[in-house]
Amino acid sequence: MSSAELHDLTLAEAAGRIKAKELSPVEYTKALVARSEALQPQLFAYLTPTYDLAIDHAKVAEQDIAAGNYRGGMHGIPYAVKDIYDTAGILTTGQSKTNIDRVPDADCTAVVKLRDAGAILTGKLTTHEFAHGGPSFDLPWPPARNPWNTAHFTGGSSSGSGAAVAAGLVPVALGTDTGGSIRSPAGLCGLAGMKPTYGRVSRAGVIPNSYTYDHCGPLTRTAHDSAIVLNAIAGYDPADPASANAPVEDFTAGIGDGIKGMRIAVIRHFWERDSKVHAELPAAMETAIDVLRSLGAEIEEIELRELQYYQDVKVVTAEAEVLSINLRELQSRPQDFGQDFRVRCLPACLFSAEDYVRAGRERRAITTEMAKLYRRFDLFMTANTSAAPRIDKHDPSTFMRTPSFTTPFNCTGGPALALLCGFTSDGLPLSMQLAGRPFDDSKVLQAGHAYEQAEGWFKKRPSLVAGEAPADISPHPWVPDTGHVPNGVRVRAEQAALNMGLNLPPDIMEELVAVAPYALAMAGRLYRDNAREDEVSSIFDVGRA
């Protein structure tokens, strides 16, 4: 088999050939390393490659398999990780200038599990700063480019993970998902992206974004591929306080059982009423619904709360946590963070302790509401992403103004899978989501596999030519517009920053002031007449049916 064909293999296909000794792990790894080296100048997918180490590990895997010591579906499979996963002796920066020289002493749990499964680490991938922010051009490294059109955004924050898998540099990359950071790049790059149930995959040794919202999981070509990866990385880990001490099934066991009789709730208002979408997405969603129905699923439309509500709940909690985690550096060196990161997390200085508690109470209300729906439905289906925008048109303030399709399932903690559901007339991917009950990850993957096999979108590949330059773009810093901000809000923002010990330079203070109205509006929308007994959500009810 030529190296040109090897990069097109799904993980499941490669694993099957390796198990049958029809594909050499060394040959496979060398082919993907060569492709990665050739396409890195176009895609900027890697921050720190470990190609030589990968080839050495591939030789060990090949020897073990030849000796009859095959360990399972990840044995001999190259993979890469977002640069917030700790790797012993290998630079792990979080793509932040404030962390530029950090080399961990130990591997994170997920990397340990993959090493034990015989997988081959090829390097550390581009991310948004500390798995936050956006495609920043004011950091020491360039942001990743979308393989379907290098003038366009990959999605994030697992940006390099999306680019690497879509371009065939590796068949799987690990990402994290706090508000959609696996599913967004999976959607914009035309992949399957699996956010497992909260606590299903250990976060130990992964640089935190938000303690109560962070999930770890894979980006792959297909749902079946993601199931293979979860078999290797899922499981209880006492080193992670949120890890679920629950049995772990074989996620591939029923992957081909189909969806006949499954009850699927379609959340249409998310894409028709609650958010602006690409003009071609609604038709793609209708076709996907028809496919699921033709496969024997029972389809029913339901209404949940407005999409913005979930965004408010998540942002008030998670941004407060991001700010707290990074507060010391933001106090001492705010200018060393990228603008995108600052614009997202600095407004959290405006959130009060009461705001944080109210958001937690509302999240508990969400999980309580969903528990009733879990008794009626097996799965939930809605949109994931529209077409990727140009990377140089990014506006960091949209984070506070535009709700995401992915956030509701971060609030619930249940599994959610991004799936390619078509392309625009310009050739950019469109994406849907299937979500399920907590710990029903296998059913979500089973349904995703059935859909993929019926439609076959996953077989399409981007056209990339080694040696070509990335598309010309014109990035420019976001200029904060404070003309609309009432003076009272300005004073409140300035005082909140000082109370937090944030002595911000004037230009950074203007960034905070510009987005302060949006942050205050989010917190204000969460005000309810709560009873004294209304408790906040906790790790014990997030991810629990």
Secondary structure, DSSP 4 states (H G I P E B T S, - for coil): --HHHHTT--HHHHHHHHHTTSS-HHHHHHHHHHHHHHHHHHH--EEEE-HHHHHHHHHHHHHHHHTT----TTTT-EEEEETTB-BTTB---TT-GGGTT---SS--HHHHHHHHTT-EEEEEE--SGGG-S-S-SSSSSPPP--TT-TTB---SSSHHHHHHHHTTS-SEEEEEESSSTTHHHHHHTT-EEEEPPTTSB--TTB--S-TTT-EEEEEESSHHHHHHHHHHHBS--TTSTT--------TTTTTTS--TT-EEEE-THHHHTSS---TTHHHHHHHHHHHHHHTT-EEEE---S-HHHHHHHHHHHHHHHHHHHTHHHHHH-GGGS-HHHHHHHGGGGG--HHHHHHHHHHHHHHHHHHHHHHTT-SEEEEEEE-PPPBGGG--TTHHHHS--SSHHHHHH---EEEEEEEE-TTS-EEEEEEEESTT-HHHHHHHHHHHHHHH-GGG------TTPPPPP----------TTS-HHHHHHHHHHHHHTT----HHHHHHHHHHHHHHHHHHHHT-----TT-PPP-TTTTT--
